[in-house]
């Protein structure tokens, strides 16, 4: 049953090809959520009058894509919600950690990417760390610290065998301290349109040793941890735990943030949580948050930022409105009551 306007949307529509083509976002291989999210990004771009971007297809030809902006618009910061966030993204890309993988073109021009979402969501937290602390207190179980630093695309040591020995990294990380002098971290994995079936990296032998020694899992040898859709959470959780085990921190959280309607990520997070032991001191807590819930916490103290995030990433009523505007392309129109012509002197 279709939702009534203003009520929660529990699952997204299948969008007809004609509607997608109208906005240059017809990608037949897109899963259902990504298709709707791609259209939402195109609508956001059109609303802001940002010029459309393109990509090179398999034939080597440039093809317009509504979920991208032009290179010129990207250089001007068009992929970010404010000039301040754009400035932060440029600085972080320029001063990235050695070995950090940041695709500059994707960051600047790909509206659908979770990379600019990480900056749009979290960069203002780094500008006001006291406010960031209040957000974390609201969002995380047993959190009592105060934020000290925000890092993007962070790893404690890429390729370092003391950790996971590979190039796994977090989208962002907040370092914090508490009143007892304990140091901790909140590591973020930000998802938007991912379906958790992305190509898998080579798993280093260190993972087997770490998985057994971590104390995080009910069955550290479970095959499900080593394959999609769970393997990324497993790798990042082990990396996070290695930071405590090597004495860098006393405690920590691994936080996944994704839209509530992206069932690929939500189902994967639920399945991953089922693999975990009950949290205890000295072990990294795994926390799954919806993007919508994070936005609502932000709204308590920064309504302008929250509204900009919601409109850009979560307002799927805009997609529904586009379906209604294009009703003849995806179904029969409802019969209309014939209107009587008003007399010429009517008001």
N, C-alpha and C positions, 0 to 999 in steps of 0.2 A: 504493500500500500504506500502510495506516495505521501511524503510528509506535508503537513499544512505549513504555510509560511510562518516563520518565527519559532516553530517547534524544533527540537533537535533533529538533525539528519543522522540516521543510524547506518546507512550505507549509501554510496554514491551511485548516480545513474550510469547506465551505458549510454555514451554520447554518440549520436549518429555521425557518420563520416562527413555528411554535408556541413554540419555545424563545425566540426573540427577543421575541415578544409577552409571554411570561411575565415578562420583565424590563423591559418597556416600552422596547425598543430596536429595534423592527421598523421599519426605514427602507428601503423597497424599492429606493431609488436608491443605497444604499451600495455601493461596490465591496467586494470580498471582504475585503481587509484591514481596511477601516474597520468593516465589520459585526462582525468578530471583536473588534477593538479597542474598539468601543462596548460590546459585551457584557462584555468584561473590565473596563471602567470601571464598569459597572453592578454587577458582582460585587464590585468593590472598595468601591463606595459601600455596598452592602448589608452587607458584612462589617464596615464601620465604623459601621453604623447611622446613616448620614447621610440626612436626609429627601430624597425625590425632588424634582427641580425640574421646570420646564415651559418651554415656548416657545409663542409665538403663531403658529398656522399660517396658511395663505393665506386661510382664512375668518375670520380675526380671533379665533379661539377658542384658549383656553389648552389645551395638550395636555401631559400628563405625558411626560417623557423620562428614561429610566433613566440616561443618561450626563450628566445635570445634577443639581446639588443645589439646594436651595431658596435663596432670597435670604438668609434668616436664617442658614443654614448657611454661605453664602458670606461674609457679613459676619464670621462667627466664624472664618474662615480654613480652612474645611473642605476646600478644594481643594488644600491644601498639606500636605506630609508632616510638617512640624514647626511649632510656633508661631514659631520663629526665622525660618524661610523665609517664613511668612505676613507677619511683621513687615517683612522686607526687601521683599516684593512691594508692600505698602502704601506704604512709604516711596518706593520707586522710581516707583510710579504717581503719587504726589503731587508728587514732584520731577522728573518726566520732563522731558527736553529740550524746548525750545520747538519746537512743530510735531510732536512725537512722537505717533504714533497708538497709543494703548493703550485697548482696549475694556474698561472696568472690569467690566462684567457678565460678559463672556466670561472674563476673568481670574479672577473670583471664583467663578463657578458652572458653567462648562463643563469637565467632566472630560476630554473628548476633545481639547481644544484644545492646540496645541503651545506656547501662550503660558505657561500655568502649568507645563508641562513644563520650559521654559527656566529658570524660577525653581527648581523642585524639583531640577533637575539641577545648576545652576551656582551658586545663591546660597551654599551652604556653601563654595564655592571662594573667594568674596570675603571670607568670615569668616576663612579661614586661607590667606593668599596663598602661604606657603611650601609648603603641601601642594598648592596649585594648580600651582605650578611643577613639582613632582615629577610630577604627572599629565601635564603638557604634555611633559615630557622623555620619558615613556613612550610618548605617543601620536603625537607629531609628528616627522617626519624632520628631523634636523639641528638640533633646537631645543636651545639651551643657555642660555636667558635665565632671569630670575627675574621673576615677576609683580609688578606694582606697583599695579594698579587694575582693578576689574571694573565695567563699565558695561552697562546694559540698554537695548534699543531705541535704539541709538546710530547717529548719522550725523555726519560731520565738518561738515556744513553743509547743511541741507535747503533746496533751491531755489537753492543757490549755484552759479553757472555755472562756478566753478573746479573743481567736482567733476562730478557728473552732472546738475546743474540740476533735479533732481526730488526726490521724497520717499522714495527708496529708503533703507533703513536695515538694520542688522544686528540680529538678536535680542539678541545680547550681544557684548561685545568686551573682551578682556583686553589692557591695555597692559603691555609688559615691557621690560626693559633687559638687556644682556648684559655680560660682564666687560670687553669692549672699548669700552664706552660707547655701543654702538649701540642705538637705540630701535626697538622693533617692536610689532606687534599680532597678536592672534589673533581674527579675526572669526568669529562663529558664526551659522550658519543651522540652526535646530532644526526638524525635521519629526517628526510622529507619524503621523497618519492621512491626510495630504494625498496626493492622487493626481497632483499636478503639472499639473492641468488647470484650475486656478483662473483666474478672469477676469484678462486681461492689462491692464496699465496702458498709457497712451499712451507710446510710446517717443519721447523727446526727440531732436532732431537731434544733440545733443552725442554721443550713443552712436555714431553713425557715425564721427565724428572720433576718439573715444577708442578704438574697436575697432581702427582702423587703426594708431593711434600706440602702442597699449599693448604690442605685441610679445608678446602672450600666446597668439595663436591661429595655427594653421597656415593658416587661411583666414579673416581677420577679416571678410570680407563674406558668410560662409556664412549662408544663409537659416535654417538650423536653429537658430542662436544667437538668432534674433529671434522665435521662436515657442515655444509649449509643446511639450515639457516642459523646455526648456533655458533659456528667456529669463530666468528669475529668477536662475539661477546666473551668466549672462552679465552682467546688470545689476549684481549685487553684486560680481562679480569686477572689473568696470571701476571701480566706486566704490572698492573696496579699493586698486586700482592707482593711482587718482588721488590717494590719500592719500600714497603714496610719491612720486609725480611732483611733488606740490606741497610736498614737503619736510617733511611732518609726521612721517614715520617713515623709517627706513632699510630695513626689511624687514617682511614680513607673511605671514600665512596666512589663507586663507578655508576654514573647516572646516564641512562639512555633517555633521550627526549625525541619524540616523534608524534605526528598527528594521530589523534584517536582513530580516525577513519582509515589510516594505513594499516589494514589488518595483517599485512605481511610482517611488519615490525612488531605489532602488538602480540600476534600469535607466537612469534619467535621469542620475545621477551618472556612471555608466560611459560613457554616450554623450557627456556633456560632456567628460570627461577625454580622449576620443578627438579632441576639437577643439583640444587644447592643445599648445603646443610644450613641449619639455623645459624644466624649471625652471632658471633662472639667477639670478645675483645681481641684486638690484634689482627682481625680479618676484615678485608675490604667488603663493605656492604654493597650489594647490587640493588639499584633503585630504578624502576621504570616509571617515567612521568610522561603524561601526554603534553604535547605542545600547548594545547588549549588551557590546561591547568596551570602551566607556567605563566602563560599570558595573563590569566586572571589574577595571579599573585602579583605580577608586575603592575596590573591595573590599580591596585590598592594605593600605590605611591607615585606611579608615573602613567596616568591614563592616556596621554598622547602617544607614548611609545607602545603601550599595549594595543591601542586601537590601530595603529599603523601595522603592527605585526599581525593582528587578527585579519585585517582587510587584505593584506598581502598573501597570507599563507593559509588561512583557515575559513574564510568566508565563502563557503561553497554554495550559499544561497545565490551568489552571483552566477555560478554555473547553472543553477536551476532557472534563474531568470533568463539566461541565454537560451535554454531549451524552450521556455515559454515564448520568447520572441521569435523563435524559429519553429513553432508548432507544426506547420504544414510539412516540414522535412522529416518529422519522426513519428507522425501519427495523425489520425483523423481529427479534424477540428470539431469542437462541440457546436451543435446547432445554435444559432443566435436568434433571439426573439426579434421579430420584425418591428422596427420602430416606425411609429406614425410620424409623417411629416408635420412639422409645426407650421401653423399659419404664419404668414409674412410679418404680422405685427406682434408675434410672440416675443417675450423677453429672453 
